[in-house]
Amino acid sequence: MIALPGNVLVFQAPGTERAVLARLTAVLAAGGRLVAGFATDREYRLDDFDRDAAAAGLTLEHRFATWHLDPWPDDPGPIPGWAVSVLRRTPPADVQDGTGPGTDGAAVTA
């Protein structure tokens, strides 16, 4: 698991966030998790983060409005001032279906 609390991503050089997420994803095991929290009122927007995370091979599992796990709103209204996202590295297809090298059909765990 990789944790990025406290605005780590919004303090990266603008335009490098996707590369940073890709490098972090590369060190996660298939099925491993990355947790990132940052203020949503910065130049790096939440929709940018979601696109960059998906491009890096991460799938959003959960999103919270605080580190205290306050729920993310279901309505499409204004977003909270903070987002905590729990993402999972998407395993390659051959690992997902149990046919890849060294797989025995068992579930992939982080």
Backbone as ProteinMPNN parsed JSONL, in Angstrom:
{"seq_chain_A": "MIALPGNVLVFQAPGTERAVLARLTAVLAAGGRLVAGFATDREYRLDDFDRDAAAAGLTLEHRFATWHLDPWPDDPGPIPGWAVSVLRRTPPADVQDGTGPGTDGAAVTA", "coords_chain_A": {"N_chain_A": [[0.835, -1.167, 0.0], [0.445, 2.239, -0.726], [0.583, 5.417, 0.687], [-0.551, 8.708, 0.338], [-0.901, 11.213, 1.991], [-2.02, 14.541, 2.88], [-1.933, 16.503, 0.676], [0.064, 15.722, -1.187], [0.043, 15.169, -3.992], [-0.928, 17.586, -5.101], [1.161, 19.269, -4.733], [3.099, 18.586, -6.517], [5.118, 19.253, -9.428], [3.313, 21.097, -11.809], [1.616, 19.259, -14.297], [3.087, 16.94, -14.035], [1.792, 15.044, -12.601], [0.453, 12.742, -13.613], [2.596, 11.144, -14.456], [3.858, 10.783, -11.993], [1.908, 9.283, -10.611], [1.919, 7.023, -12.265], [4.518, 6.028, -11.823], [4.354, 5.397, -9.103], [2.328, 3.471, -9.184], [3.668, 1.482, -10.549], [5.267, 0.283, -8.618], [3.512, -0.974, -6.988], [2.048, -4.057, -6.022], [0.079, -6.257, -8.084], [-3.264, -5.581, -7.602], [-2.674, -4.135, -5.348], [-3.013, -1.275, -3.117], [-3.454, 2.292, -3.36], [-3.629, 5.205, -1.514], [-4.823, 8.417, -1.509], [-4.988, 11.765, -0.442], [-6.256, 15.017, -0.803], [-6.724, 18.611, -1.022], [-9.55, 19.917, -2.666], [-9.703, 22.316, -3.921], [-7.605, 23.188, -5.422], [-5.233, 23.791, -8.15], [-4.799, 21.343, -9.422], [-7.255, 19.321, -10.221], [-9.96, 17.234, -9.043], [-11.194, 15.679, -11.05], [-9.12, 15.613, -12.891], [-7.25, 14.131, -11.442], [-8.657, 11.682, -11.266], [-8.695, 10.891, -13.987], [-5.914, 10.715, -14.476], [-5.18, 8.747, -12.63], [-6.62, 6.525, -13.6], [-5.374, 6.253, -16.095], [-2.912, 5.439, -15.217], [-3.399, 2.895, -14.442], [-4.953, 2.446, -12.213], [-7.819, 1.777, -10.221], [-10.656, 3.326, -8.941], [-11.799, 2.615, -5.738], [-12.996, 3.52, -3.347], [-14.209, 6.631, -2.093], [-13.828, 9.336, 0.081], [-14.915, 12.144, 2.108], [-13.303, 13.145, 4.047], [-10.387, 12.432, 6.125], [-11.421, 11.134, 8.237], [-13.2, 9.454, 7.24], [-15.667, 10.456, 6.449], [-18.645, 10.365, 4.552], [-18.571, 10.524, 0.971], [-20.425, 12.797, -0.974], [-23.463, 11.757, -2.581], [-24.935, 13.217, -4.346], [-24.866, 15.397, -7.257], [-23.988, 17.923, -6.562], [-22.045, 20.696, -5.178], [-18.636, 19.805, -4.64], [-16.991, 18.407, -1.745], [-14.464, 20.098, 0.278], [-12.243, 18.531, 0.516], [-10.756, 15.479, -0.538], [-10.458, 12.033, -0.147], [-9.129, 9.351, -1.616], [-9.331, 5.935, -2.36], [-7.589, 3.692, -4.142], [-7.09, 0.911, -6.363], [-4.572, -1.115, -7.758], [-5.016, -2.253, -10.956], [-5.005, -5.561, -11.797], [-3.098, -7.27, -14.377], [-4.773, -8.737, -17.233], [-4.217, -11.501, -17.556], [-3.533, -12.256, -15.014], [-5.824, -11.687, -13.621], [-7.578, -13.614, -14.631], [-6.331, -15.923, -13.894], [-4.499, -17.241, -15.551], [-1.942, -16.44, -16.03], [1.742, -16.457, -15.823], [2.904, -18.38, -13.14], [0.524, -18.301, -11.783], [-2.138, -19.779, -9.961], [-4.785, -19.811, -10.143], [-5.779, -18.795, -7.84], [-7.164, -16.119, -5.881], [-6.05, -12.78, -6.404], [-4.201, -10.957, -4.087], [-3.486, -8.045, -2.103]], "CA_chain_A": [[0.0, 0.0, 0.0], [1.127, 3.531, -0.756], [-0.259, 6.484, 1.231], [-0.18, 10.071, -0.051], [-1.729, 12.168, 2.728], [-1.538, 15.913, 3.007], [-1.702, 17.289, -0.541], [1.282, 15.333, -1.905], [-0.103, 15.315, -5.447], [-1.119, 18.971, -5.546], [2.436, 19.974, -4.614], [4.007, 18.157, -7.586], [5.209, 20.223, -10.524], [2.152, 20.965, -12.687], [1.817, 18.456, -15.494], [3.833, 15.711, -13.743], [0.993, 14.194, -11.72], [0.194, 11.44, -14.247], [3.852, 10.385, -14.398], [4.062, 10.411, -10.585], [1.001, 8.168, -10.33], [2.392, 5.846, -13.008], [5.693, 5.48, -11.116], [3.875, 4.783, -7.864], [1.598, 2.259, -9.561], [4.646, 0.477, -10.976], [5.838, -0.431, -7.471], [2.443, -1.69, -6.296], [1.701, -5.395, -6.503], [-1.248, -6.33, -8.69], [-4.273, -5.562, -6.548], [-2.243, -3.263, -4.254], [-3.794, -0.046, -2.98], [-2.87, 3.616, -3.195], [-4.576, 6.105, -0.854], [-4.382, 9.8, -1.7], [-5.903, 12.787, 0.045], [-5.831, 16.383, -1.12], [-7.743, 19.649, -1.101], [-10.16, 19.929, -3.995], [-9.764, 23.686, -4.445], [-6.294, 23.491, -5.993], [-5.167, 23.748, -9.613], [-4.963, 19.939, -9.813], [-8.64, 19.039, -9.885], [-10.303, 15.843, -8.78], [-11.413, 14.961, -12.311], [-7.779, 15.37, -13.452], [-6.711, 13.015, -10.664], [-9.333, 10.449, -11.678], [-8.188, 10.522, -15.327], [-4.508, 10.315, -14.356], [-5.141, 7.472, -11.917], [-7.076, 5.486, -14.533], [-4.318, 6.077, -17.101], [-1.803, 4.746, -14.557], [-3.796, 1.524, -14.13], [-5.588, 2.41, -10.898], [-9.276, 1.798, -10.224], [-11.209, 3.903, -7.715], [-12.626, 1.712, -4.937], [-13.748, 4.301, -2.365], [-13.846, 8.046, -1.949], [-14.369, 9.926, 1.297], [-14.812, 13.601, 2.171], [-12.292, 13.477, 5.066], [-9.602, 11.298, 6.614], [-12.261, 10.458, 9.232], [-14.066, 8.614, 6.41], [-16.993, 11.021, 6.208], [-19.044, 9.908, 3.218], [-18.555, 11.391, -0.205], [-21.839, 13.011, -1.313], [-23.999, 11.063, -3.753], [-25.549, 14.158, -5.287], [-23.893, 16.062, -8.136], [-23.78, 19.304, -6.123], [-20.651, 21.095, -4.931], [-17.826, 18.763, -4.01], [-16.384, 18.831, -0.486], [-13.158, 20.742, 0.167], [-11.182, 17.537, 0.661], [-11.083, 14.158, -1.077], [-9.572, 10.913, 0.159], [-9.453, 8.321, -2.603], [-8.692, 4.624, -2.216], [-7.51, 3.108, -5.481], [-6.444, -0.404, -6.43], [-3.896, -1.399, -9.027], [-5.733, -3.229, -11.754], [-4.1, -6.627, -12.232], [-3.157, -7.607, -15.799], [-5.859, -9.671, -17.547], [-3.84, -12.902, -17.345], [-3.537, -12.517, -13.571], [-7.226, -11.665, -13.214], [-8.263, -14.864, -14.97], [-5.583, -17.048, -13.361], [-3.75, -17.972, -16.568], [-0.596, -15.887, -16.19], [2.835, -17.231, -15.249], [2.955, -18.478, -11.684], [-0.789, -18.218, -11.152], [-2.766, -21.076, -9.728], [-6.219, -19.585, -10.099], [-6.157, -18.192, -6.562], [-7.437, -14.683, -5.954], [-4.911, -11.885, -6.222], [-4.356, -10.127, -2.894], [-2.469, -6.997, -1.964]], "C_chain_A": [[0.884, 1.236, 0.0], [0.145, 4.568, -0.24], [0.315, 7.839, 0.843], [-1.086, 11.058, 0.686], [-1.191, 13.586, 2.577], [-1.136, 16.612, 1.733], [-0.444, 16.927, -1.315], [1.138, 15.595, -3.404], [-0.257, 16.758, -5.893], [0.147, 19.804, -5.391], [3.479, 19.49, -5.623], [4.064, 19.253, -8.649], [4.01, 20.02, -11.45], [2.499, 20.184, -13.96], [2.572, 17.158, -15.258], [3.005, 14.689, -12.965], [0.746, 12.804, -12.317], [1.442, 10.568, -14.192], [4.144, 9.931, -12.971], [3.171, 9.222, -10.236], [1.435, 6.895, -11.052], [3.587, 5.207, -12.313], [5.272, 4.792, -9.824], [3.142, 3.477, -8.156], [2.566, 1.136, -9.922], [5.235, -0.305, -9.805], [4.776, -1.146, -6.638], [2.295, -3.093, -6.875], [0.34, -5.325, -7.183], [-2.275, -6.437, -7.572], [-3.9, -4.689, -5.364], [-3.014, -1.956, -4.259], [-2.922, 1.19, -2.843], [-3.966, 4.488, -2.591], [-4.02, 7.507, -0.967], [-5.442, 10.753, -1.178], [-5.375, 14.161, -0.305], [-7.027, 17.321, -1.181], [-8.254, 19.742, -2.532], [-10.238, 21.322, -4.613], [-8.441, 24.129, -5.06], [-6.349, 23.414, -7.51], [-5.343, 22.325, -10.141], [-6.329, 19.485, -9.312], [-8.88, 17.544, -9.714], [-10.558, 15.063, -10.072], [-10.096, 14.704, -13.043], [-7.139, 14.167, -12.758], [-7.337, 11.698, -11.119], [-8.846, 9.974, -13.046], [-6.75, 10.011, -15.241], [-4.378, 8.964, -13.661], [-5.56, 6.329, -12.843], [-6.012, 5.205, -15.59], [-3.128, 5.318, -16.526], [-2.154, 3.304, -14.201], [-4.402, 1.364, -12.754], [-7.101, 2.528, -11.049], [-9.761, 2.345, -8.89], [-12.094, 2.882, -7.018], [-13.539, 2.477, -3.995], [-13.307, 5.753, -2.445], [-14.577, 8.576, -0.722], [-14.14, 11.426, 1.285], [-13.784, 14.064, 3.2], [-11.485, 12.225, 5.385], [-10.347, 10.551, 7.718], [-13.315, 9.586, 8.554], [-15.498, 9.123, 6.335], [-17.379, 10.687, 4.774], [-18.91, 10.98, 2.15], [-20.008, 11.579, -0.624], [-22.247, 12.267, -2.589], [-24.546, 12.026, -4.792], [-24.485, 14.872, -6.111], [-23.624, 17.522, -7.768], [-22.313, 19.62, -5.906], [-19.873, 19.978, -4.23], [-17.235, 19.293, -2.706], [-14.999, 19.432, -0.722], [-11.986, 19.781, 0.24], [-11.66, 16.224, 0.064], [-10.015, 13.167, -0.643], [-10.016, 9.768, -0.747], [-8.647, 7.064, -2.328], [-8.762, 3.965, -3.584], [-6.783, 1.773, -5.418], [-5.783, -0.55, -7.788], [-4.642, -2.513, -9.732], [-4.759, -4.31, -12.195], [-4.188, -6.834, -13.739], [-4.215, -8.685, -16.034], [-5.472, -11.118, -17.27], [-3.753, -13.247, -15.867], [-4.976, -12.555, -13.078], [-7.907, -12.997, -13.494], [-7.482, -16.113, -14.55], [-4.751, -17.811, -14.36], [-2.319, -17.495, -16.727], [0.46, -16.758, -15.54], [2.783, -17.216, -13.726], [1.606, -18.362, -11.008], [-1.352, -19.617, -11.0], [-4.283, -20.94, -9.646], [-6.69, -18.954, -8.807], [-6.381, -16.695, -6.752], [-6.157, -13.895, -5.715], [-5.175, -11.039, -4.994], [-3.223, -9.132, -2.817], [-1.479, -7.358, -0.894]], "O_chain_A": [[1.933, 1.271, 0.643], [-1.005, 4.602, -0.678], [1.511, 8.089, 0.996], [-1.95, 11.677, 0.066], [-0.04, 13.789, 2.19], [-0.09, 17.261, 1.699], [0.074, 17.771, -2.046], [2.03, 16.184, -4.015], [0.234, 17.124, -6.961], [0.198, 20.936, -5.871], [4.624, 19.938, -5.586], [3.157, 20.079, -8.748], [3.72, 18.889, -11.838], [3.524, 20.419, -14.601], [2.695, 16.347, -16.176], [3.477, 13.583, -12.702], [0.821, 11.802, -11.606], [1.348, 9.374, -13.909], [4.623, 8.817, -12.762], [3.637, 8.258, -9.629], [1.324, 5.802, -10.496], [3.667, 3.982, -12.219], [5.782, 3.721, -9.492], [3.325, 2.488, -7.446], [2.304, -0.031, -9.63], [5.661, -1.447, -9.984], [5.108, -1.848, -5.683], [2.406, -3.284, -8.086], [-0.459, -4.436, -6.891], [-2.158, -7.293, -6.696], [-4.712, -4.51, -4.457], [-3.597, -1.57, -5.272], [-1.821, 1.148, -2.295], [-5.092, 4.513, -3.088], [-2.883, 7.765, -0.572], [-6.634, 10.581, -1.432], [-4.191, 14.444, -0.127], [-8.17, 16.901, -1.363], [-7.482, 19.655, -3.487], [-10.777, 21.488, -5.707], [-8.193, 25.326, -5.2], [-7.364, 23.027, -8.09], [-5.962, 22.122, -11.185], [-6.525, 19.291, -8.112], [-8.103, 16.71, -10.18], [-10.171, 13.898, -10.171], [-9.96, 13.697, -13.738], [-6.559, 13.298, -13.409], [-6.63, 10.713, -11.333], [-8.611, 8.782, -13.239], [-6.407, 9.001, -15.855], [-3.56, 8.133, -14.058], [-4.916, 5.28, -12.862], [-5.775, 4.049, -15.941], [-2.416, 4.63, -17.258], [-1.3, 2.565, -13.711], [-4.374, 0.273, -12.184], [-7.599, 3.277, -11.889], [-9.332, 1.885, -7.832], [-13.025, 2.343, -7.618], [-14.714, 2.138, -3.85], [-12.173, 6.056, -2.818], [-15.761, 8.312, -0.51], [-13.286, 11.929, 0.554], [-13.427, 15.242, 3.229], [-11.836, 11.117, 4.981], [-9.947, 9.449, 8.095], [-14.207, 9.048, 9.21], [-16.435, 8.34, 6.177], [-16.535, 10.721, 3.879], [-19.108, 12.169, 2.397], [-20.764, 10.608, -0.63], [-21.474, 12.165, -3.542], [-24.615, 11.699, -5.977], [-23.326, 14.941, -5.702], [-23.088, 18.275, -8.581], [-21.437, 18.902, -6.389], [-20.393, 19.3, -3.344], [-17.003, 20.495, -2.575], [-14.432, 19.286, -1.805], [-10.842, 20.191, 0.042], [-12.843, 15.893, 0.153], [-8.819, 13.432, -0.76], [-11.143, 9.282, -0.647], [-7.44, 7.12, -2.094], [-9.843, 3.713, -4.116], [-5.965, 1.538, -4.528], [-6.337, -0.17, -8.819], [-4.869, -3.583, -9.167], [-3.788, -4.018, -12.892], [-5.243, -6.6, -14.328], [-4.518, -9.463, -15.129], [-6.303, -11.894, -16.797], [-3.885, -14.415, -15.501], [-5.315, -13.364, -12.214], [-8.719, -13.462, -12.695], [-7.916, -17.234, -14.816], [-4.324, -18.928, -14.068], [-1.554, -18.089, -17.488], [0.138, -17.685, -14.797], [2.634, -16.162, -13.108], [1.536, -18.327, -9.779], [-1.078, -20.512, -11.799], [-4.975, -21.828, -9.149], [-7.865, -18.612, -8.676], [-5.845, -16.09, -7.679], [-5.297, -14.294, -4.93], [-6.254, -10.46, -4.862], [-2.149, -9.336, -3.382], [-0.548, -6.597, -0.632]]}, "name": "protein", "num_of_chains": 1, "seq": "MIALPGNVLVFQAPGTERAVLARLTAVLAAGGRLVAGFATDREYRLDDFDRDAAAAGLTLEHRFATWHLDPWPDDPGPIPGWAVSVLRRTPPADVQDGTGPGTDGAAVTA"}
